[in-house]
């Protein structure tokens, strides 16, 4: 998870370590969301490699959780009310590629 943490920090353009504990928490939440969304078991990505699309979705989702931790839309698009919706649409498109489709 350390390499993924560094990718999230790079995405957020964070160069300090003060928020690492917070970032680890939002990253864990993003991975848990991903495993559930993709219909995989809890802890699936502990033992299995993420596809590049899934990894990007996790990075985007963790970044969104971090920037919106007060419940608002944060980051670069904080003045755009539809930005949060677009983040979720993009994340779902990325995660859909790794989804276990069952009938």
N, C-alpha and C positions, 0 to 999 in steps of 0.2 A: 504494500500500500504506500510505501515511502516514495516510490517513483511516481505514483499517481498523485500523491500530495504535491510533489514538485511541479507536476504538469498543471495542477489546479492553480498553484501559486503563480506560475508563469502566465497562465490565462488571465489571472487577476492583476498581473503586474505588481506582485508583492515581493519585496526583497528582504523583508524582516521575518523574524520567527515568532513574534509576540502572539500571533493568532493561530499558531500551529494546532493547539489543542482544539480550538473552535473549528478550524478547517478539517481536522480529523473527524470530528463529530458530524459535520455536514457531508463529508465524503462518505462516511459510513451510512448516513441516511440516503444519500444518492445511490449507493450500491444496493442497499436494501430495496429501495424503490424499483431499481432496475431489475433485480432478481424477481420481484413480484410481478412487475409489468410484463416481463418476458416469460412468466410462468415457469420459473426455475426454482429449485429448492433454496431455502435460506442457507447462505454460506457457499453457494455454487461458485462464485468467483474467488473464493479462498483457494480452491483447488484447480480452477479452470481459467484459461486465458480469455480475456475479453477481445472481441474483434475490434479493429480500429474504429468502426462506427459506434459500437457500444461504448468504448472508452471515451470517445468524443462526447457522447450523450451524457455520460457520468460527469465528465469535466464541466460541461455546460450547466448541468443540473446542480452540481456542488457549488459552482460559481454563483449561480442564481440564488441558491439558499444563503450563501454567505452575504451577498450584496443586498438581499431582501430580508435579512434576519429580523427586522422590525416589522415585517408584514407588508411593507410597501414595495413598489418597484424600485430597485436600486440600480446602481451602476451608470453606464453611459446613457441609458435611455430613461432616466428617472422622471423626465418631463413628458413621457409618452405613455398614456394609460394602457395602450394595447401591447406594450413591450413584453410584459409578463406573459400574456397569452401567446405571443409569438415564440417566446423561449420554450414554453411547454409544447407547442406544436412541433418545433424543431427537434426537441429532445425525443418526443414520441416517434417522429419519423426515423431518427437514428436508432432508437431502441427496437423498433418494429422489425428491423432486419435480423435481430437475434432472438426473436420471440419464438417460443415453442408452440406451434399451432396445433391444436387438438380438436377433434370433433367428438 
